Amino acid sequence: MFLKHKESGKLVELLGLIDLFNPMHTVVVGRYHAGEELQDPEQFRKEELIFCSGEPLPKCWTCLLYT
C-alpha cells in the first residue's frame, strides 16, 4: 500500500499493514518510493502520512482513545 508523506509529498510504500490498522501503534514501517534504487526501510509516524488523494487517514487507525 502506498501513502504520501505530508511534508515532503513523497510516496511511502508500507511494508506491513497490521501496524497501520492498529490504533495502538503510532508508527508504521515503510520506505520512500523514489529513485531507481530500493530505499532502506524507515519508521514513519502515522500523523505524518495521508492517502495519495490528500485525504487524512481514518481516525479509527490513528486515535488511541475513542470518544
Steps between C-alpha positions, in 0.01 A plus 500: 500500500624849418441814706638850465731674748333832587808721517705368209217383273695180428332162470558254783463128438374333818665169581237379745133589530439360850665804661300735280162356600583471872413827679738410785801519266615853424767411243513287187797357310539602141740637246497795269408406146739729318784453258610183329654328801302336777510724807574378853202440731420777748244564770233759424257650749143450384421868547762580231318291237194558282337317212635578152178691430580739786241361741604435862517150643181380673481587869441133588858433378661791681308579821609336822182601682148457371243755611 
